[in-house]
């Protein structure tokens, strides 16, 4: 790494102080060897306030949330930005370009950035070129996409002499998640309301299944004919179920299910099955690899999405700081690992 | 990578044509974009014979097994050596140095090489320096050590905000493994015979628990007080059990168990529990991480050791060819992944 100052203290900007960005900031505050030097958000409710106040941690941090990106970057000269604004590549592209041009590394939880080549190869190429030119690394990560349905799958194929078919399933009991997540999956709606919200785009389903499939295929050198993402389907409560916030009547929507397939020679050789609903009794993350050897792997209960996304975003900081410049995906970087309290120990 | 010829065809030497080396060679023969150009072994039974004959594949390969390492390397100019001779760093050190000095990358299944720093830091440093000087990568890998009890554990901590304690268990039903493995774990012996063979060094237990613990600790930035490897204990058959080759009476030794601990502040914060015995009904690989979030992961049945070791050794070839020079461990390289039939697709 050209910049040796990073080893004494990593200077980080929080770009997006929402549900995930706020949790990222709180985790970073528990670490040593890293300092939050700036915070960016567009919300009028947050701009001008001290970050500590926005985070609700009961103390000021001396970092004022700003919507003036250029000014924050010019004044704080961060090594890296923790970027958590939206799920879509086209929306984050100009934001990432600004960071890159300021010589700032990026860890982003933008789902489409986890494997941007299938969203818009031209934008991905531009990001890669710009990152190389300015000597920085840009990474999209998260628990899913970013780990459970792609990186972990890829790692497990590492012990296979042959891989014929892959099936990945994630079943989340939405009752254990925050309310916005429960609403996002349509919990408590009637079937008709659910269909309307799908139509209007108010419910989008999980963003990232395509990215996960494309990343697995790329890692394995598989040339897929296509990636097929099925429409989001409601999961109907067979009996009344509830979370702390939402009661679901029998016959109403408890959540949703979405499947996606990587197709080769007309057959699905990668199947991802994502289910999130209130009342799921068998929460788990399962990977089945039909190969030599066959692998049946299961994590029980499934890993909590928010906890895991915040963790892996922070944990990838040292890997990003040490990588060669360019646009990276999780498969290009060293095996992820938890960071110690003092982050400088792994720099 | 300096040498672009590797992208058209990787030239590989098989160094050690034993149980594992032979299987590595057979797997490589099923791949395209890679060619076995030489084979090294010290056994008089193999030297001078065609590799195809030694492998028992019913055809000649035009590669004669030789015990003249220098000559093979000078004449065949390999990019990489698949090295499978012994488990111990001091034994492989001169072999590795010869490979390095000939500018040959190394993937080795030497257990102690998976994390050599705790065996002999001086030798490890010499290997690293020499590898850098000659522009090559040296990697020790395998299923265990190399993946199940270290790399996979490390990868799973990647989604943790905090890790307090790690427990890893591998339970192998030895009846499904080759006879030398069954013998190596003492299956069929009386307790007295077992103790004698432990004493004489004829049974050594599993080599690599220390390496796995040290690699995990390093990845997490944990400074262990010490690594404690318990003595190998026999697992006694409670009822008669048998493999195809060995019958174990009730009260005799069915196999062995070995535990190892990474100790910090007087407490075991990493526990590895390795069990291999005939009649194990609950074969599995389990990882439990006490952290935030808690992770309970299980692979059922456990991954077959030989299959997995051969796979991961071959699968790491592209990662080694693309890495920066030096002595590497699995935690330093990108996430492992299965190689396609045509290995050039991932170069």
Contacts between the chains, C-beta under 8 A, distances in Angstrom:
chain1	res1	chain2	res2	distance
A	27	B	161	5.5
A	143	B	159	5.8
A	147	B	158	6.7
A	147	B	159	5.7
A	148	B	159	7.8
A	151	B	155	7.4
A	151	B	335	5.9
A	152	B	155	6.6
A	152	B	156	7.8
A	154	B	335	5.5
A	154	B	336	7.7
A	154	B	337	4.7
A	155	B	151	7.4
A	155	B	152	6.7
A	155	B	155	5.4
A	155	B	335	4.9
A	155	B	336	5.8
A	155	B	337	7.4
A	156	B	152	7.8
A	157	B	315	7.9
A	157	B	336	7.7
A	157	B	337	5.4
A	157	B	338	3.9
A	158	B	147	6.7
A	158	B	311	7.3
A	158	B	312	5.4
A	158	B	315	5.2
A	158	B	316	7.8
A	158	B	335	7.3
A	158	B	336	2.6
A	158	B	337	5.5
A	158	B	338	6.6
A	159	B	143	5.8
A	159	B	147	5.7
A	159	B	148	7.8
A	159	B	303	5.6
A	159	B	307	7.8
A	159	B	308	4.0
A	159	B	311	5.1
A	159	B	312	5.2
A	159	B	315	7.8
A	159	B	336	7.5
A	160	B	311	5.4
A	160	B	315	7.8
A	160	B	338	4.7
A	161	B	27	5.5
A	161	B	307	6.4
A	161	B	310	6.5
A	161	B	311	4.4
A	161	B	314	7.3
A	161	B	338	7.7
A	162	B	338	7.4
A	163	B	338	4.8
A	219	B	335	7.7
A	219	B	337	4.2
A	220	B	337	6.3
A	220	B	338	5.6
A	220	B	340	6.2
A	221	B	339	7.1
A	221	B	340	3.1
A	221	B	342	7.1
A	221	B	345	3.8
A	221	B	346	5.2
A	222	B	340	7.0
A	291	B	338	7.3
A	292	B	307	6.5
A	292	B	311	7.8
A	293	B	303	5.7
A	293	B	304	4.9
A	293	B	307	4.8
A	293	B	308	6.6
A	293	B	311	8.0
A	295	B	299	6.3
A	295	B	303	6.6
A	296	B	299	6.5
A	296	B	300	5.3
A	296	B	301	7.7
A	297	B	297	6.9
A	297	B	298	7.3
A	297	B	299	4.8
A	298	B	297	7.3
A	298	B	298	5.7
A	298	B	299	8.0
A	298	B	300	7.5
A	299	B	295	6.3
A	299	B	296	6.5
A	299	B	297	4.8
A	299	B	298	7.9
A	300	B	296	5.3
A	300	B	298	7.5
A	301	B	296	7.7
A	303	B	159	5.7
A	303	B	293	5.7
A	303	B	295	6.6
A	304	B	293	4.9
A	307	B	159	7.8
A	307	B	161	6.4
A	307	B	292	6.5
A	307	B	293	4.8
A	308	B	159	4.0
A	308	B	293	6.6
A	310	B	161	6.5
A	311	B	158	7.4
A	311	B	159	5.1
A	311	B	160	5.4
A	311	B	161	4.4
A	311	B	292	7.8
A	311	B	293	8.0
A	312	B	158	5.5
A	312	B	159	5.1
A	314	B	161	7.3
A	315	B	157	7.9
A	315	B	158	5.3
A	315	B	159	7.7
A	315	B	160	7.8
A	316	B	158	7.8
A	330	B	335	7.0
A	331	B	334	6.4
A	331	B	335	5.6
A	331	B	337	6.8
A	332	B	334	5.8
A	333	B	334	6.3
A	333	B	335	7.6
A	334	B	331	6.5
A	334	B	332	5.9
A	334	B	333	6.3
A	334	B	334	6.1
A	334	B	335	7.7
A	335	B	151	5.9
A	335	B	154	5.5
A	335	B	155	4.9
A	335	B	158	7.3
A	335	B	219	7.7
A	335	B	330	7.0
A	335	B	331	5.6
A	335	B	333	7.7
A	335	B	334	7.7
A	335	B	335	5.5
A	336	B	154	7.7
A	336	B	155	5.8
A	336	B	157	7.7
A	336	B	158	2.7
A	336	B	159	7.5
A	337	B	154	4.7
A	337	B	155	7.3
A	337	B	157	5.4
A	337	B	158	5.5
A	337	B	219	4.2
A	337	B	220	6.2
A	337	B	331	6.8
A	338	B	157	3.9
A	338	B	158	6.6
A	338	B	160	4.7
A	338	B	161	7.8
A	338	B	162	7.4
A	338	B	163	4.8
A	338	B	220	5.5
A	338	B	291	7.3
A	339	B	221	7.1
A	340	B	220	6.2
A	340	B	221	3.2
A	340	B	222	7.0
A	342	B	221	7.2
A	345	B	221	3.8
A	346	B	221	5.1
